[in-house]
Amino acid sequence: MKKNTFADFAICMAKEYEPFRRRIMECFSLSAAEVDVLMFLANNPEYSTAAQVSKIRMIPKSHVSLAVNSLSEKGLLIRKSGENRKSVCLIPSESAAPVISFGREMQDAFQETLFLGFSAEEKAAFDALHEKMRKNLENMKKSKEKGTENK
């Protein structure tokens, strides 16, 4: 895949996902950041702090903070003190279940659209290649942390 083709693909995929996210936003009167934060927390329970959401999803801290405050006020998010008292764990509430369920339906619908016409073998090959790419990115990150990145 050519350099620009991959970037174009990533941008196109984000744009094409937008109508699916917008349905969640409109159905539950939520902002884009609120949907992103809530769905991330629901789909990734191993990450439960605002700092982790901001870092991993690359959402500005200010947007995450506003979304967390709003979701908490709406009763969709519970804040619990973490082990070190400095961190606050964010947990979707029972009231968030309909939003999360519909959000996952939208994510599944987008994925079905994205993989339309793919055979089971092609999907498996994609998964394997995706995993290789994920590992390469992980290794790049580790190299940078050690100060031994490839030049």
KAQUIFEN-V445080 format. One record per backbone hydrogen bond with DSSP energy under -1.0 kcal/mol. CO is the residue of the C=O (numbers start at 0). NH is the residue of the N-H. Records with the same first field share a line. If there is no record, write none. Layout:
# KAQUIFEN-V445080
CO=NH, NH
This chain:
# KAQUIFEN-V445080
1=5
2=6
3=7
4=8
5=9
6=10
7=11
8=12
9=13
10=14
11=15
12=16
16=20
17=21
18=22
19=23
20=24
21=25
22=26
23=27
24=29
30=34
31=35
32=36
33=37
34=38
35=39
36=40
37=41
38=42
39=43
43=46
47=89
48=52
49=53
50=54
51=55
52=56
59=63
60=64
61=65
62=66
63=67
64=68
65=69
66=70
67=71
68=72
69=73
70=75
71=74
75=92
77=90
79=88
86=81
88=79
90=77
92=95
93=96
95=99
96=100
97=101
98=102
99=103
100=104
101=105
102=106
103=107
104=108
105=109
106=110
107=111
108=112
109=113
110=114
112=115
114=117
118=122
119=123
120=124
121=125
122=126
123=127
124=128
125=129
126=130
127=131
128=132
129=133
130=134
131=135
132=136
133=137
134=138
135=139
136=140
137=141
138=142
139=143
140=144
141=145
142=147
